[in-house]
Amino acid sequence: MKAKSIEYERFKSVQEFKLSKIISAIALLTIVLSTVFTLSSCKPGHGSLYTEYKWSSQLGVNQEGFLYVEDHVLWFYDFASGQRVVLCNKPDCQHKPYSSYTNPDPECNAVLQNRDSFDGFAMHNDYVYIFCRSSINKTTLYRQKPDGDGREILTEFDWEIDPFNDIIFRDNMAYLVGVQYILDELGFGSSGNQISIVLSVDLQTGKVRELTEVKDDNQQRVEQIQVVGENLYYNYFYYDEGADFDFMAEDAYEQSLKYFNYFAYQVDISTGTEKQVLDLAEHLYGYISLDDEYIYYLSEDSLKVYSVDREDSSERVLFESKDKLYCKSQATICLCVRVMILAQFTVMTC
């Protein structure tokens, strides 16, 4: 058990290092703003019908503000007031996180026990929800009031939260990607040897439901989940078994494409019916995202974003720019597209 713990913590540290390298601009802005706002503890807003936990910035965002973790303590930044608050209403609380030496039994409402990690969180419809890894391949979901009172275990399930996917909260449901790491004979696991699944959690009853079949292909990953209307969408890639190419070769990327499979799937949330809707391996350089009606692409010259109607294949330019629309990741450019559409196709670059 000790070997498992050491290896797993090492693996999580590597993941956290990778995440720190891709913190988005909004997270950087949060750090700057947090140094100038008055620190106080109070009861923040109650959340909204649609909330997302963004893995790239590690923020739980809704219309009112966002949750974030600083030094293992959960904070809320309020858009309207420009203030940030600790999610703890205990008077004179010092908000000290867990420490096996100095604080083995923390009393603050805004911290977790026993080195448990904040793997996802959001303020949604009068409650704060916190997903945390309680042990290898096991997650605990806590529910508490916005001021930190009444923390309770809503549910537990035998999957971990995929650290490279958002968690979507909508209409008292949470949608997420779960992973299980396959342990070797020494009890070690890695992201290169895992199985995945898309799950939903009823935030009122705690019922966990498997929305897709278990994904266990070679070097597979589920990514970019989104909920549109009554459907859930996600992308899925894997490599053929027996893929044989030299990772160190100059043409390693070109070699890998011979074994690479990449698809977009649609899941009817009510029935659990799943179908493949697009072969993304044919659109590696331009595909951004899709929804119930359209598929969104970036043009070859990176100056336009356009949509393709899923019924009649007609195209429409949504916006264009004099400068190239360049983003570091597909998820980032997808966010830019959403912002631009909401801004009625205002031309901008990201």
Beta strands, then each sheet from edge to edge (+ up, - down):
strand 1: 39-40
strand 2: 50-54
strand 3: 59-61
strand 4: 65-70
strand 5: 73-78
strand 6: 84-86
strand 7: 117-124
strand 8: 127-135
strand 9: 138-144
strand 10: 152-157
strand 11: 160-161
strand 12: 167-170
strand 13: 173-181
strand 14: 194-202
strand 15: 208-210
strand 16: 221-228
strand 17: 231-239
strand 18: 260-268
strand 19: 274-279
strand 20: 287-290
strand 21: 294-298
strand 22: 304-309
strand 23: 315-320
sheet 1: 1+ 6+ 5- 4+ 3- 2+ 12- 13+ 11-
sheet 2: 1+ 6+ 5- 4+ 3- 2+ 12- 13+ 14- 15+
sheet 3: 7+ 8- 9+ 10-
sheet 4: 16+ 17- 18+ 19-
sheet 5: 20+ 21- 22+ 23-
end
